[in-house]
Amino acid sequence: MEPRRSPERPEPTWPDQGLGRHPSNVVELLQPGSFVKLRNQPSDLPPFQLIQCRGGRCWVRQQSWGQLVQWEVAHRQLTAAA
């Protein structure tokens, strides 16, 4: 039988509770201006330039597309280009 906790002393929680247990929950820190690749991106397709990330979504572009053409993708689909 587990000890009972009083309402004044709730069960402690830790900042990393539930995070990092599954690699799919971890997203890579990507900086605007850096080059990224899509997971499972064909090797003959050049890396994308990262414009910005916000709310789990990122905007990328190919250099040959010009400044005004962008593609929105999920952050978890991207990885830093080596």
C-alpha positions in Angstrom: 0.0 0.0 0.0 1.4 3.4 -1.0 1.6 6.2 1.5 -1.1 8.9 1.2 -0.1 12.5 0.4 -1.8 15.4 2.0 -3.3 18.1 -0.3 -0.7 20.5 1.1 2.2 18.4 -0.1 1.4 17.1 -3.6 3.5 14.5 -5.4 6.7 16.2 -6.6 7.2 16.6 -10.4 10.4 17.0 -12.3 10.9 19.2 -15.4 12.0 16.3 -17.5 9.2 13.9 -16.5 7.8 12.2 -19.6 10.4 13.8 -21.9 13.4 12.1 -23.4 12.0 8.7 -22.8 11.2 8.2 -26.4 13.5 9.6 -29.1 10.4 10.7 -31.2 9.6 13.3 -28.5 12.9 15.1 -28.9 13.2 17.7 -31.5 16.6 19.1 -32.7 17.4 22.7 -32.1 17.6 24.3 -35.5 18.8 27.9 -36.1 17.3 30.2 -38.8 19.7 30.4 -41.7 21.1 26.9 -41.2 20.7 24.2 -43.7 18.4 21.2 -43.0 17.3 18.0 -44.6 14.0 16.2 -44.5 14.0 12.8 -42.9 14.2 10.3 -45.8 15.2 13.1 -48.2 16.7 11.7 -51.5 20.5 12.2 -51.6 20.3 14.0 -55.0 18.1 16.8 -53.5 20.2 19.6 -51.9 19.6 20.8 -48.3 16.9 23.3 -47.5 17.6 26.7 -45.9 15.7 27.2 -42.7 13.8 30.5 -42.5 12.1 30.1 -39.1 10.3 27.7 -36.7 7.3 28.5 -34.7 4.8 26.3 -32.9 6.1 23.0 -34.2 6.1 24.2 -37.8 9.1 25.4 -39.8 9.4 27.3 -43.1 12.2 26.3 -45.4 13.3 27.1 -49.0 15.6 25.9 -51.7 18.2 28.6 -52.7 17.1 28.2 -56.3 13.5 29.0 -55.5 14.1 32.7 -54.8 13.3 34.6 -51.6 9.5 34.6 -51.8 8.9 30.9 -52.2 8.7 28.9 -48.9 7.6 25.5 -47.8 5.9 24.8 -44.4 6.9 21.5 -42.8 6.6 19.9 -39.4 9.7 20.5 -37.2 10.0 16.8 -36.4 10.5 16.1 -40.2 13.7 18.1 -40.2 17.3 17.3 -39.3 20.5 19.4 -39.4 22.4 18.9 -42.7 25.9 17.6 -42.0 
